[in-house]
């Protein structure tokens, strides 16, 4: 994204270091991603959107060779370089790979430590550090390739997952539940009121115990009613109280509690099948601790 941008490579380094230092990495089956295919991307995105990003990537590659600029700003927050398109394909591909592995029984669950994130990318627009909607693509693959009738998306990022909402709204196979700070980015918050969306805006400075109550009252009954065959997390950790990107008051114990509560739903209805994809989280220490807490619950360590 460019020098000084919060969505930076150090995020994945911090996660890697924490999992290694705490020994959690020893319990994991670690895999490299393969790129998402055009067919997979088009389950969630328009052909022109994909072609535009691919074309920009090629153009930037030529400009860099000619000594030109190495970044192109899509909006004030979101920039591409000549490696972004490939990284975005791998980020989406990791989510797809994880769904395939979980639904074929190779893995019980998976956490995708990838960037760029995805939940702000709408069907036809990159925004908010996001290029392809990784979780929405994964949900569509689960339904179209694997024939699932009921999938759930859990989004606990501090920002509303407007891109995921744009893609899955009205698809009754996919239930999306979320909380997010409001008013906040993206402007306007939730735009849709379809019956498969459970959007829970909360004001700044909402603390973890209030979020837990919201999960119990608003999320769990709808999830139990939906009986998902697979659960996907849009796992953004920028609602942590130490993360300056937002003003919510969660800590790593809250993330562990949410993960445990949702894992119970997965065990009752989805044979424990969960795929979690990294979204936000920009205070490196808080991000690393929160991912550790999340992954410990998923991996039973």
CORNOR-V922760 format. One record per residue. N is the residue number from 1. RES is the residue in one small letter. OMEGA is omega in radians with two decimals (NA if undefined). Layout:
[[N;RES;OMEGA] [N;RES;OMEGA]]
//
This chain:
[[1;x;-3.11] [2;x;-3.06] [3;x;3.07] [4;x;-3.12] [5;x;-3.10] [6;x;3.12] [7;x;-2.91] [8;x;3.14] [9;x;-3.12] [10;x;3.11] [11;x;-3.13] [12;x;3.07] [13;x;-3.13] [14;x;3.11] [15;x;-3.13] [16;x;-3.12] [17;x;-3.11] [18;x;-3.13] [19;x;3.08] [20;x;-3.08] [21;x;-3.08] [22;x;-3.12] [23;x;3.13] [24;x;-3.13] [25;x;-3.11] [26;x;-3.10] [27;x;-2.99] [28;x;2.98] [29;x;-2.97] [30;x;-3.10] [31;x;3.04] [32;x;-3.13] [33;x;2.90] [34;x;-3.05] [35;x;3.00] [36;x;3.12] [37;x;3.09] [38;x;3.13] [39;x;3.11] [40;x;3.13] [41;x;-3.06] [42;x;2.99] [43;x;-3.06] [44;x;-3.02] [45;x;3.07] [46;x;-3.11] [47;x;-3.13] [48;x;3.12] [49;x;-3.13] [50;x;-3.12] [51;x;3.14] [52;x;3.12] [53;x;3.11] [54;x;3.13] [55;x;3.08] [56;x;3.13] [57;x;3.13] [58;x;3.13] [59;x;3.13] [60;x;3.10] [61;x;3.13] [62;x;-3.14] [63;x;3.11] [64;x;3.11] [65;x;-3.12] [66;x;3.13] [67;x;-3.13] [68;x;-3.12] [69;x;-3.10] [70;x;3.10] [71;x;3.04] [72;x;-3.09] [73;x;3.05] [74;x;3.04] [75;x;-3.08] [76;x;-3.09] [77;x;-2.85] [78;x;-3.14] [79;x;3.04] [80;x;2.83] [81;x;-3.03] [82;x;3.08] [83;x;-3.02] [84;x;-3.09] [85;x;3.12] [86;x;3.13] [87;x;3.13] [88;x;3.06] [89;x;3.14] [90;x;3.13] [91;x;3.06] [92;x;-3.14] [93;x;3.10] [94;x;3.12] [95;x;3.12] [96;x;3.10] [97;x;-3.11] [98;x;3.09] [99;x;3.13] [100;x;-3.10] [101;x;-3.12] [102;x;-3.07] [103;x;3.04] [104;x;3.06] [105;x;3.09] [106;x;-3.13] [107;x;3.04] [108;x;3.10] [109;x;-3.08] [110;x;2.98] [111;x;-3.13] [112;x;3.09] [113;x;-3.01] [114;x;2.95] [115;x;0.11] [116;x;3.04] [117;x;-3.01] [118;x;-2.84] [119;x;3.02] [120;x;-3.12] [121;x;3.12] [122;x;-3.13] [123;x;-3.00] [124;x;-3.08] [125;x;2.95] [126;x;3.13] [127;x;3.03] [128;x;-3.14] [129;x;-2.97] [130;x;-3.10] [131;x;3.03] [132;x;-3.09] [133;x;-2.99] [134;x;-3.07] [135;x;3.11] [136;x;3.07] [137;x;-3.14] [138;x;3.12] [139;x;3.13] [140;x;3.08] [141;x;3.13] [142;x;-3.12] [143;x;-3.01] [144;x;-3.10] [145;x;-3.03] [146;x;3.04] [147;x;3.11] [148;x;3.13] [149;x;-3.05] [150;x;3.10] [151;x;3.06] [152;x;3.03] [153;x;3.11] [154;x;-3.10] [155;x;3.13] [156;x;3.01] [157;x;3.12] [158;x;3.14] [159;x;3.11] [160;x;3.12] [161;x;-3.05] [162;x;3.13] [163;x;3.07] [164;x;3.12] [165;x;-3.11] [166;x;-3.04] [167;x;-3.02] [168;x;-3.11] [169;x;3.13] [170;x;3.08] [171;x;-3.01] [172;x;3.04] [173;x;-2.99] [174;x;3.04] [175;x;3.09] [176;x;3.06] [177;x;-3.09] [178;x;2.79] [179;x;-3.11] [180;x;3.09] [181;x;3.14] [182;x;0.00] [183;x;-3.07] [184;x;3.05] [185;x;-0.10] [186;x;-3.05] [187;x;3.10] [188;x;-3.14] [189;x;-3.12] [190;x;3.14] [191;x;-3.04] [192;x;3.13] [193;x;-3.13] [194;x;-3.02] [195;x;3.13] [196;x;-3.14] [197;x;3.03] [198;x;-3.09] [199;x;-3.06] [200;x;3.09] [201;x;3.10] [202;x;-3.12] [203;x;3.04] [204;x;3.09] [205;x;2.98] [206;x;-3.05] [207;x;-3.04] [208;x;-3.11] [209;x;3.08] [210;x;3.08] [211;x;3.12] [212;x;3.11] [213;x;3.10] [214;x;3.11] [215;x;-3.11] [216;x;-3.03] [217;x;-2.98] [218;x;-3.07] [219;x;-2.94] [220;x;3.12] [221;x;3.14] [222;x;3.10] [223;x;3.11] [224;x;3.11] [225;x;-3.10] [226;x;-3.13] [227;x;-3.04] [228;x;3.06] [229;x;3.08] [230;x;3.07] [231;x;3.08] [232;x;3.03] [233;x;2.76] [234;x;-2.91] [235;x;3.01] [236;x;-3.04] [237;x;-3.13] [238;x;2.95] [239;x;3.08] [240;x;-3.07] [241;x;-3.14] [242;x;-3.07] [243;x;-3.10] [244;x;3.13] [245;x;3.12] [246;x;-3.12] [247;x;3.02] [248;x;-2.93] [249;x;3.13] [250;x;2.98] [251;x;-3.05] [252;x;3.08] [253;x;3.08] [254;x;3.11] [255;x;3.08] [256;x;-3.14] [257;x;3.12] [258;x;-3.14] [259;x;3.13] [260;x;-3.11] [261;x;3.13] [262;x;3.09] [263;x;3.07] [264;x;3.08] [265;x;3.14] [266;x;3.14] [267;x;3.14] [268;x;-2.96] [269;x;-2.94] [270;x;-3.10] [271;x;3.13] [272;x;-2.98] [273;x;-3.12] [274;x;2.93] [275;x;-3.12] [276;x;-3.11] [277;x;-3.14] [278;x;3.00] [279;x;-3.09] [280;x;-3.09] [281;x;-2.90] [282;x;2.90] [283;x;-2.91] [284;x;-3.13] [285;x;3.12] [286;x;3.10] [287;x;-3.10] [288;x;3.13] [289;x;-3.10] [290;x;3.08] [291;x;3.09] [292;x;-3.13] [293;x;3.13] [294;x;-3.08] [295;x;3.09] [296;x;3.13] [297;x;-3.13] [298;x;-3.04] [299;x;-3.11] [300;x;3.10] [301;x;NA]]
//
